[in-house]
């Protein structure tokens, strides 16, 4: 499902205009992004948790030259599904 399809589905299911649905979706995504950038997490009970995780530094290999390179540590966004979402998907 693309962003446009998601906006259309939200508009249809919620009885909103596509413009209002797009504004709401963009706002939610922006707020979640801001929270993750600040190092906090967003928990939506029953749906899941958005958080950042620290990925350790490691050594990798350039596939063309086979030269060993160092890959620096970094923070990555992560999502852990909640029980209700897992149950709904597995029905």
N, CA, C and O atoms as a MOPAC input file, in Angstrom:
PM7 MOZYME 1SCF
protein

 N      0.85500 1    -1.17500 1     0.00000 1
 C      0.00000 1     0.00000 1     0.00000 1
 C      0.89800 1     1.23400 1     0.00000 1
 O      1.81200 1     1.34500 1     0.81700 1
 N      0.63900 1     2.13600 1    -0.89600 1
 C      1.40400 1     3.37200 1    -0.97400 1
 C      0.80400 1     4.41800 1    -0.03400 1
 O     -0.27400 1     4.22100 1     0.52600 1
 N      1.51400 1     5.52100 1     0.12600 1
 C      1.01100 1     6.59800 1     0.98300 1
 C     -0.31900 1     7.12500 1     0.44400 1
 O     -1.24300 1     7.38700 1     1.21400 1
 N     -0.41500 1     7.27900 1    -0.87100 1
 C     -1.65800 1     7.77000 1    -1.48200 1
 C     -2.81600 1     6.80400 1    -1.23700 1
 O     -3.93900 1     7.23000 1    -0.96400 1
 N     -2.54300 1     5.51700 1    -1.33300 1
 C     -3.59100 1     4.51800 1    -1.07300 1
 C     -3.99300 1     4.52100 1     0.39600 1
 O     -5.17000 1     4.35800 1     0.71800 1
 N     -3.02200 1     4.70500 1     1.28900 1
 C     -3.32500 1     4.77800 1     2.71800 1
 C     -4.18800 1     5.99800 1     3.02000 1
 O     -5.14500 1     5.90800 1     3.79000 1
 N     -3.85700 1     7.12800 1     2.42100 1
 C     -4.64800 1     8.34200 1     2.62400 1
 C     -6.07500 1     8.12900 1     2.13300 1
 O     -7.02700 1     8.52600 1     2.80500 1
 N     -6.23100 1     7.51000 1     0.97100 1
 C     -7.56700 1     7.23900 1     0.42600 1
 C     -8.34800 1     6.29900 1     1.34200 1
 O     -9.54700 1     6.49000 1     1.54400 1
 N     -7.68400 1     5.28900 1     1.89500 1
 C     -8.35600 1     4.32900 1     2.79000 1
 C     -8.78400 1     5.00800 1     4.08800 1
 O     -9.88900 1     4.77500 1     4.57800 1
 N     -7.91500 1     5.84200 1     4.64200 1
 C     -8.25300 1     6.56700 1     5.87800 1
 C     -9.42600 1     7.50500 1     5.62300 1
 O    -10.34900 1     7.58600 1     6.43300 1
 N     -9.39100 1     8.20500 1     4.50900 1
 C    -10.47500 1     9.12600 1     4.16500 1
 C    -11.80400 1     8.38300 1     4.02500 1
 O    -12.83200 1     8.83500 1     4.53000 1
 N    -11.77500 1     7.23900 1     3.33600 1
 C    -13.00300 1     6.46600 1     3.12400 1
 C    -13.53400 1     5.87700 1     4.42900 1
 O    -14.73200 1     5.94200 1     4.70500 1
 N    -12.63800 1     5.30500 1     5.22500 1
 C    -13.08200 1     4.63100 1     6.45300 1
 C    -13.51400 1     5.62500 1     7.52100 1
 O    -14.44500 1     5.35300 1     8.27900 1
 N    -12.85000 1     6.76800 1     7.58700 1
 C    -13.16300 1     7.74300 1     8.62700 1
 C    -14.14800 1     8.81500 1     8.21800 1
 O    -14.57300 1     9.61900 1     9.04800 1
 N    -14.52000 1     8.83800 1     6.93800 1
 C    -15.45200 1     9.85000 1     6.47400 1
 C    -14.81000 1    11.23100 1     6.36500 1
 O    -15.49000 1    12.24500 1     6.51900 1
 N    -13.50600 1    11.27400 1     6.10000 1
 C    -12.77500 1    12.53200 1     5.97100 1
 C    -12.53400 1    12.83200 1     4.49500 1
 O    -12.68500 1    11.96900 1     3.63000 1
 N    -12.15800 1    14.07000 1     4.23900 1
 C    -11.70600 1    14.38600 1     2.89000 1
 C    -10.27900 1    13.86200 1     2.75600 1
 O     -9.59200 1    13.65700 1     3.75600 1
 N     -9.83800 1    13.64800 1     1.52300 1
 C     -8.46900 1    13.18000 1     1.31700 1
 C     -7.46500 1    14.21100 1     1.82800 1
 O     -6.40100 1    13.85000 1     2.33100 1
 N     -7.80300 1    15.47800 1     1.70000 1
 C     -6.92200 1    16.54600 1     2.16100 1
 C     -6.75000 1    16.47600 1     3.68000 1
 O     -5.63300 1    16.59600 1     4.18400 1
 N     -7.85100 1    16.28100 1     4.40900 1
 C     -7.78000 1    16.17000 1     5.87400 1
 C     -7.03400 1    14.90700 1     6.29600 1
 O     -6.24800 1    14.93100 1     7.24200 1
 N     -7.28400 1    13.80800 1     5.59200 1
 C     -6.60400 1    12.54500 1     5.91400 1
 C     -5.10500 1    12.67300 1     5.67000 1
 O     -4.30600 1    12.17200 1     6.46100 1
 N     -4.71300 1    13.34000 1     4.58300 1
 C     -3.29200 1    13.53300 1     4.29000 1
 C     -2.63100 1    14.41000 1     5.34900 1
 O     -1.50800 1    14.13800 1     5.77500 1
 N     -3.32000 1    15.45000 1     5.76600 1
 C     -2.79300 1    16.35100 1     6.80100 1
 C     -2.60900 1    15.60100 1     8.11800 1
 O     -1.59100 1    15.76600 1     8.78900 1
 N     -3.58300 1    14.78300 1     8.48600 1
 C     -3.50000 1    14.01700 1     9.73100 1
 C     -2.36500 1    12.99900 1     9.67100 1
 O     -1.59900 1    12.87200 1    10.62600 1
 N     -2.24900 1    12.27600 1     8.56600 1
 C     -1.19700 1    11.27300 1     8.42400 1
 C      0.18000 1    11.92800 1     8.46100 1
 O      1.09000 1    11.43500 1     9.12800 1
 N      0.33000 1    13.02900 1     7.74800 1
 C      1.61500 1    13.73700 1     7.73700 1
 C      1.97900 1    14.23400 1     9.13200 1
 O      3.14300 1    14.18200 1     9.53000 1
 N      0.98800 1    14.71200 1     9.86800 1
 C      1.23400 1    15.19200 1    11.23000 1
 C      1.67300 1    14.05700 1    12.13700 1
 O      2.61400 1    14.21400 1    12.91600 1
 N      1.00900 1    12.92700 1    12.04700 1
 C      1.38000 1    11.76400 1    12.87400 1
 C      2.80100 1    11.31000 1    12.55400 1
 O      3.58600 1    11.04400 1    13.46300 1
 N      3.13400 1    11.22200 1    11.27900 1
 C      4.47400 1    10.79400 1    10.87900 1
 C      5.51900 1    11.80000 1    11.36900 1
 O      6.57900 1    11.40500 1    11.85500 1
 N      5.22500 1    13.09400 1    11.24400 1
 C      6.15500 1    14.12800 1    11.70700 1
 C      6.37900 1    14.05200 1    13.21100 1
 O      7.51400 1    14.17700 1    13.67100 1
 N      5.32100 1    13.84900 1    13.97800 1
 C      5.44200 1    13.77400 1    15.43600 1
 C      6.24500 1    12.53800 1    15.84200 1
 O      7.11700 1    12.62500 1    16.70600 1
 N      5.96100 1    11.40200 1    15.23300 1
 C      6.71600 1    10.18200 1    15.54400 1
 C      8.19000 1    10.38100 1    15.20400 1
 O      9.06200 1     9.97800 1    15.97400 1
 N      8.47300 1    10.99500 1    14.06500 1
 C      9.86000 1    11.25900 1    13.66800 1
 C     10.54900 1    12.16300 1    14.67900 1
 O     11.67900 1    11.88700 1    15.08200 1
 N      9.88400 1    13.24000 1    15.09700 1
 C     10.46500 1    14.16900 1    16.07600 1
 C     10.77100 1    13.47100 1    17.39900 1
 O     11.81700 1    13.70500 1    18.00400 1
 N      9.85900 1    12.61900 1    17.84000 1
 C     10.06300 1    11.89300 1    19.09600 1
 C     11.27100 1    10.95700 1    18.98700 1
 O     12.08700 1    10.88600 1    19.90600 1
 N     11.38600 1    10.24000 1    17.86500 1
 C     12.51300 1     9.32700 1    17.67700 1
 C     13.83200 1    10.08600 1    17.57100 1
 O     14.84800 1     9.62900 1    18.09600 1
 N     13.83200 1    11.23100 1    16.90400 1
 C     15.04100 1    12.04600 1    16.79600 1
 C     15.52100 1    12.48100 1    18.18000 1
 O     16.72300 1    12.57200 1    18.42600 1
 N     14.57600 1    12.74800 1    19.08100 1
 C     14.91700 1    13.15400 1    20.44500 1
 C     15.31100 1    11.98300 1    21.33700 1
 O     15.65000 1    12.18400 1    22.50400 1
 N     15.27100 1    10.77600 1    20.81200 1
 C     15.69900 1     9.60400 1    21.57200 1
 C     14.62200 1     8.96500 1    22.41900 1
 O     14.90800 1     8.05200 1    23.19500 1
 N     13.38900 1     9.42400 1    22.28700 1
 C     12.28400 1     8.83800 1    23.05200 1
 C     11.58700 1     7.77100 1    22.21300 1
 O     11.99400 1     7.48800 1    21.08600 1
 N     10.53300 1     7.18500 1    22.77700 1
 C      9.79000 1     6.18000 1    22.02200 1
 C      8.30700 1     6.50000 1    22.04200 1
 O      7.82600 1     7.21500 1    22.92100 1
 N      7.59000 1     5.96600 1    21.07000 1
 C      6.15100 1     6.16900 1    20.94700 1
 C      5.48800 1     4.81000 1    21.10600 1
 O      5.76400 1     3.88800 1    20.33900 1
 N      4.61300 1     4.68200 1    22.10000 1
 C      3.90000 1     3.43200 1    22.34000 1
 C      2.41700 1     3.62900 1    22.06600 1
 O      1.76400 1     4.46000 1    22.69800 1
 N      1.89800 1     2.86800 1    21.12900 1
 C      0.47400 1     2.86100 1    20.82600 1
 C     -0.05200 1     1.51000 1    21.31100 1
 O      0.12800 1     0.49100 1    20.64400 1
 N     -0.70000 1     1.50800 1    22.46900 1
 C     -1.14200 1     0.27100 1    23.10800 1
 C     -1.99700 1    -0.54700 1    22.14400 1
 O     -2.95800 1    -0.04200 1    21.56300 1
 N     -1.63400 1    -1.80600 1    21.98700 1
 C     -2.34300 1    -2.71200 1    21.09600 1
 C     -1.79800 1    -2.70000 1    19.68100 1
 O     -1.97200 1    -3.67300 1    18.94700 1
 N     -1.13800 1    -1.61400 1    19.27900 1
 C     -0.58500 1    -1.53200 1    17.92200 1
 C      0.89700 1    -1.83000 1    17.91600 1
 O      1.34800 1    -2.71500 1    17.18900 1
 N      1.66900 1    -1.09900 1    18.72200 1
 C      3.09800 1    -1.35900 1    18.76900 1
 C      3.88400 1    -0.17500 1    19.30100 1
 O      3.32000 1     0.82700 1    19.74000 1
 N      5.21000 1    -0.32000 1    19.25000 1
 C      6.11400 1     0.69100 1    19.77700 1
 C      7.14900 1     1.06000 1    18.72500 1
 O      7.79400 1     0.19600 1    18.13000 1
 N      7.29000 1     2.36700 1    18.50900 1
 C      8.34600 1     2.90200 1    17.66000 1
 C      9.46100 1     3.36900 1    18.58100 1
 O      9.19800 1     4.08000 1    19.55000 1
 N     10.69700 1     2.98500 1    18.29900 1
 C     11.82200 1     3.38500 1    19.14000 1
 C     13.09300 1     3.40900 1    18.30400 1
 O     13.10600 1     2.96100 1    17.15800 1
 N     14.15900 1     3.93700 1    18.89200 1
 C     15.45500 1     3.88500 1    18.22800 1
 C     16.31200 1     2.86800 1    18.96300 1
 O     16.22100 1     2.71300 1    20.18100 1
 N     17.13300 1     2.19000 1    18.20600 1
 C     18.06100 1     1.21700 1    18.77800 1
 C     19.46200 1     1.55500 1    18.31200 1
 O     19.66100 1     2.06500 1    17.21000 1
 N     20.43100 1     1.26300 1    19.16700 1
 C     21.82300 1     1.51400 1    18.83600 1
 C     22.38800 1     0.30300 1    18.11300 1
 O     22.31000 1    -0.82000 1    18.61200 1
 N     22.94900 1     0.53200 1    16.95400 1
 C     23.59700 1    -0.54000 1    16.20100 1
 C     25.10500 1    -0.38400 1    16.40500 1
 O     25.65500 1     0.69000 1    16.16200 1
 N     25.76200 1    -1.43000 1    16.84200 1
 C     27.19200 1    -1.38200 1    17.15200 1
 C     28.03000 1    -1.24300 1    15.88300 1
 O     27.60300 1    -1.61400 1    14.78900 1
 N     29.22400 1    -0.70300 1    16.05900 1
 C     30.16800 1    -0.61800 1    14.94500 1
 C     30.58900 1    -2.03700 1    14.55700 1
 O     30.62700 1    -2.94000 1    15.39300 1
 N     30.90300 1    -2.21200 1    13.27700 1
 C     31.31200 1    -3.53700 1    12.82200 1
 C     32.21700 1    -3.39600 1    11.61000 1
 O     32.35100 1    -2.31900 1    11.02900 1
 N     32.82500 1    -4.49800 1    11.24800 1
 C     33.65100 1    -4.52200 1    10.04300 1
 C     32.85400 1    -5.15400 1     8.91400 1
 O     32.15900 1    -6.15200 1     9.10500 1
 N     32.96600 1    -4.56000 1     7.74600 1
 C     32.29700 1    -5.09200 1     6.57400 1
 C     33.31100 1    -5.29300 1     5.47100 1
 O     34.50700 1    -5.06700 1     5.65600 1
 N     32.82100 1    -5.72100 1     4.32300 1
 C     33.72000 1    -5.97200 1     3.20800 1
 C     33.12700 1    -5.34400 1     1.95100 1
 O     31.95500 1    -5.55100 1     1.63500 1
 N     33.95200 1    -4.57200 1     1.23600 1
 C     33.53600 1    -4.00800 1    -0.03700 1
 C     33.39800 1    -5.17100 1    -1.02100 1
 O     34.37800 1    -5.86800 1    -1.28100 1
 N     32.20300 1    -5.39400 1    -1.57400 1
 C     32.01100 1    -6.55200 1    -2.44300 1
 C     32.79500 1    -6.48900 1    -3.75400 1
 O     33.04000 1    -7.52700 1    -4.36800 1
 N     33.18700 1    -5.30400 1    -4.18900 1
 C     33.93000 1    -5.19800 1    -5.45000 1
 C     35.41700 1    -5.43300 1    -5.24500 1
 O     36.05700 1    -6.14200 1    -6.02200 1
 N     35.97200 1    -4.82300 1    -4.17400 1
 C     37.42500 1    -4.91600 1    -3.96400 1
 C     37.80700 1    -5.91000 1    -2.87600 1
 O     38.98200 1    -6.24200 1    -2.71900 1
 N     36.83300 1    -6.37800 1    -2.13500 1
 C     37.03300 1    -7.27900 1    -0.98700 1
 C     37.87600 1    -6.62700 1     0.11000 1
 O     38.44000 1    -7.30900 1     0.96600 1
 N     37.95000 1    -5.29800 1     0.06700 1
 C     38.67500 1    -4.54800 1     1.08800 1
 C     37.83100 1    -4.49200 1     2.35800 1
 O     36.62500 1    -4.25700 1     2.29000 1
 N     38.45400 1    -4.70500 1     3.51400 1
 C     37.75600 1    -4.62800 1     4.79000 1
 C     37.55800 1    -3.15800 1     5.13300 1
 O     38.49700 1    -2.36200 1     5.09200 1
 N     36.30700 1    -2.81100 1     5.47400 1
 C     36.00500 1    -1.43600 1     5.84800 1
 C     35.34100 1    -1.42700 1     7.21300 1
 O     34.74300 1    -2.41900 1     7.62800 1
 N     35.45000 1    -0.29600 1     7.91200 1
 C     34.80600 1    -0.15800 1     9.20900 1
 C     33.46800 1     0.54300 1     9.02300 1
 O     33.39400 1     1.60900 1     8.41300 1
 N     32.43100 1    -0.05600 1     9.54400 1
 C     31.09700 1     0.52100 1     9.50000 1
 C     30.83600 1     1.11400 1    10.88300 1
 O     30.83600 1     0.38300 1    11.87400 1
 N     30.61300 1     2.43200 1    10.96600 1
 C     30.46700 1     3.07500 1    12.26900 1
 C     29.16400 1     2.70500 1    12.97700 1
 O     28.20200 1     2.26800 1    12.34500 1
 N     29.14900 1     2.88900 1    14.29400 1
 C     27.93800 1     2.67600 1    15.07900 1
 C     26.92000 1     3.73600 1    14.69200 1
 O     27.28800 1     4.84300 1    14.30000 1
 N     25.64200 1     3.39600 1    14.80200 1
 C     24.60100 1     4.37100 1    14.49800 1
 C     23.29900 1     3.98200 1    15.16800 1
 O     23.11900 1     2.84900 1    15.61400 1
 N     22.38700 1     4.95700 1    15.22800 1
 C     21.04900 1     4.70800 1    15.74100 1
 C     20.14900 1     4.37700 1    14.55400 1
 O     20.25900 1     4.98800 1    13.49100 1
 N     19.26200 1     3.41200 1    14.74400 1
 C     18.32700 1     3.03200 1    13.69100 1
 C     16.90700 1     2.99800 1    14.25600 1
 O     16.71400 1     2.61500 1    15.41000 1
 N     15.90900 1     3.39400 1    13.45700 1
 C     14.52900 1     3.30400 1    13.92500 1
 C     14.07100 1     1.84700 1    13.92400 1
 O     14.49100 1     1.05000 1    13.08500 1
 N     13.20700 1     1.51500 1    14.87700 1
 C     12.70400 1     0.14600 1    14.97100 1
 C     11.23200 1     0.17900 1    15.37000 1
 O     10.77500 1     1.12100 1    16.01700 1
 N     10.50500 1    -0.84800 1    14.98200 1
 C      9.09700 1    -0.99100 1    15.34600 1
 C      8.88500 1    -2.38300 1    15.89400 1
 O      9.29900 1    -3.37000 1    15.28600 1
 N      8.23500 1    -2.46100 1    17.05400 1
 C      7.88100 1    -3.75400 1    17.64600 1
 C      6.36200 1    -3.82200 1    17.72000 1
 O      5.72900 1    -3.00400 1    18.38700 1
 N      5.78100 1    -4.80000 1    17.03400 1
 C      4.33300 1    -4.94200 1    16.99400 1
 C      3.77300 1    -5.33100 1    18.35400 1
 O      4.38000 1    -6.11100 1    19.09000 1
 N      2.60700 1    -4.77900 1    18.68000 1
 C      1.91700 1    -5.11000 1    19.91900 1
 C      1.12700 1    -6.39600 1    19.78300 1
 O      0.94100 1    -6.90700 1    18.67900 1
 N      0.66700 1    -6.91500 1    20.90300 1
 C     -0.04900 1    -8.19500 1    20.91900 1
 C     -1.32000 1    -8.16300 1    20.06900 1
 O     -1.58500 1    -9.10400 1    19.32000 1
 N     -2.10400 1    -7.09600 1    20.17800 1
 C     -3.35800 1    -7.01700 1    19.42000 1
 C     -3.09200 1    -7.03200 1    17.91400 1
 O     -3.82700 1    -7.67000 1    17.16100 1
 N     -2.03900 1    -6.33000 1    17.47100 1
 C     -1.69900 1    -6.31400 1    16.04900 1
 C     -1.22700 1    -7.70000 1    15.60600 1
 O     -1.61700 1    -8.17100 1    14.53700 1
 N     -0.40800 1    -8.34500 1    16.40200 1
 C      0.05700 1    -9.69200 1    16.07000 1
 C     -1.10300 1   -10.67000 1    15.96700 1
 O     -1.17000 1   -11.48400 1    15.04700 1
 N     -2.02500 1   -10.57400 1    16.93800 1
 C     -3.19400 1   -11.46100 1    16.92300 1
 C     -4.06500 1   -11.22400 1    15.69400 1
 O     -4.55300 1   -12.17600 1    15.08500 1
 N     -4.26200 1    -9.96200 1    15.32700 1
 C     -5.09500 1    -9.62700 1    14.17100 1
 C     -4.47500 1   -10.16000 1    12.88100 1
 O     -5.18900 1   -10.64800 1    12.00500 1
 N     -3.15700 1   -10.07000 1    12.76200 1
 C     -2.48000 1   -10.54300 1    11.56300 1
 C     -2.52100 1   -12.06300 1    11.47400 1
 O     -2.57000 1   -12.61900 1    10.37700 1
 N     -2.50200 1   -12.73100 1    12.61300 1
 C     -2.44600 1   -14.19400 1    12.61900 1
 C     -3.80700 1   -14.86500 1    12.64200 1
 O     -3.87800 1   -16.08200 1    12.81000 1
 N     -4.89000 1   -14.11400 1    12.48100 1
 C     -6.23200 1   -14.71600 1    12.44800 1
 C     -6.45600 1   -15.43200 1    11.15600 1
 O     -7.52600 1   -16.00200 1    10.94300 1

